[in-house]
Amino acid sequence: MNIYEDYSRYISDNHKFIELIKNNVPSVYVLIEDVIVVLDFIVKQHEQYNKVEEDLADFFEPGYRYIISLITEMTIMYQEYFKSDIQLFSKYSSLIVYFFYIDDLKGHLYSFDKLTDDNKKIIDKVQEEIETVLVNNLEPDQNKLIEYEVIIDQLDTDKSYHPVYSIFTMVREELHLY
């Protein structure tokens, strides 16, 4: 089995959960939507031509890793934190998005050697705060979301960070996949 078949099987195996998120929590689904659209396009290209353009092939593996990571984490949150209650999952959608966003920012800072010990401590603290609220189903504090925005702005001082999902949005637009 090649990576394209592996991806297709993974999406098929998780189709019900993906549809559940798509239909009930669009603010969270946006994190994976364009990635899935672009990866599906690449798979179809592979199936039709038995090859993929090199510039698209470069997007496939990181996109697939991203999808596996997010869907796995979302599934854990949905099943364990929220006891498979989609309304409860939806209630915490803003915090879920921030959790993934800050994790992606952490990866960005690390890959560009900007993840200082201080930055890591700040990110870890935010992630722990969010996870505590999610795990314990505490009432979300809207002021914390504003605080997280400020922290993100402070950590991305040169404004070079683009979340994975936004990069795939640009690729999707470039490919006219709407």
N, C-alpha and C positions, 0 to 999 in steps of 0.2 A: 504494500500500500504506500502511495506517495503522500506528500504533505497536503495536496489538494483533496485527495480522497479522505484523508484523516480529518481535515477541516469540515468537509461536507457531512461526514458521519457525526462529528461533534455537534454541528448545528442541528442536524436531524434529531439526535439524541436529546437536545435541549430545546427543541422547537416549542413545546407546550409552555415552558417557562418563559421563553423569549416572547411568545405571543401574549402571555399573561401580563408581562411588563409593558409591552407595546400598547395593549388595550386599556391598561389601568393606571399606569404610572409613566406617562410620556416624558415627564421631566427627567426621569432616570433612563428611559429608553434612548433618549437622544445621545447618551454616552456611547452607545453601541450601534445605533442605526446606520450611520454612514460607513462605519467600518465594515459592517456586514454587507452592505450594498456593494462596496468596492471589492471586498474579498469574493463575493459571489460572482461579480463580473470577471475577476481574474480566473476563477475556477472555470467559468463558461468558456473563456478564451482558451484555457488549457484543454478543455474537453473538445472544442471545435478544431483547434489548430495543433494540438499536442505540443504547444509551446506558449510561452508568455513573453510579452515584450519585457526587455531587461529592466526598464525603469519601473514597470508595474511589479515585476517579480521582487524587486527590492522592498516593496511595501508589504508583501504577503506575510512573511514570517513574523515581523514585529506586530503586524495587525492581528494575526492569529494568536500570538502570545497574549496580546492585550485582551482579546475577546475571551480567551480561556480564563485569564485572571479575573476580569470583571464578572463574567457569568458565574464563576465559581464563588467569588465573594458575595455576589448578590443572592445566590442560592442559599448560602450559609445564613446570611442575614434574614432572608425570607423565612426559611425553615426553622432556624434556631432562635433568632432574636424575636421574630414576630409570629412564631408558631403557625406559619403558612396562612397568615391573615393578610390579604392583599390591601385591605383598607388601612391597616396599621402600618404596613410597609409604605404605603402612599403618604400617610401622615408624616413620615420621617424622610420624605423624598429629598427635601432641601439639604438635610444633614448628610444623607447618603451621597448626594452629588458632591458636596464639599469633601467628604471622606475620600472619594476617588480622585477628585481634583487635586487635593493636597498630596496624595500619594503619587500622582503623576508628576506634580511639581518637584517632589523629592527626587524622583528618578531623573528628571531633567537637570536639576542642580548637581546631582551626583555625576551624571555623564559629562558635564562641563566643568568638573572640578570646582564647583561653587558650593558644595554641601559642607560647610564648615561645621565644627562641633556645635557652635551656637545655633546655626540654622537647623541642624538635626534635632537639637533639643526642643526648639520652638515647634517644629513639625511634629515630633513625637508627642509633645504635650497636646497639640491640637487634635491629633489622631486619637489619643487616649481619651480626651474630653468627649469627642464625638462618639467614640465606641462605648463609653460609659453610658451616655444618653441612650444610644441604640439598644444596647444589651439589656438595660434596665427599664426600657420604655418610659423614660422620664419625659417630662413636658419640655418640648423644644423651646429654647430661648432665642427669640429673634435678634436680640442684641448681640448674641454670640456670632450670628451669621455676619453681622456688620464687622465685628471684631476679626473674624476670619478673612474677610475681604481686605481689611487693612494689613493683616499679616501677610497675605499673599502678595499684595502690592509691595510691601517692604522686602520680601524675599526675592522678588523678581525685579530688582532695581534697574536692570538694563532693558526690561520689557522684551526679552528674547524668548520667553516661554510661550509655547503654543501647545495646549493640551492635545493628546493623541487624537481624540475625536474631532477636534477642529482641523487638524491636518488632513484627516480623511474626508472632512466636509469639503475642503479645497480640492482634493483629488476627485471627489465625486462631481463637483461642479466642472472641473476641467474635462472630465470624461462625459459630461452631459448625461448623467445617470439619474434623471428625474422623470 
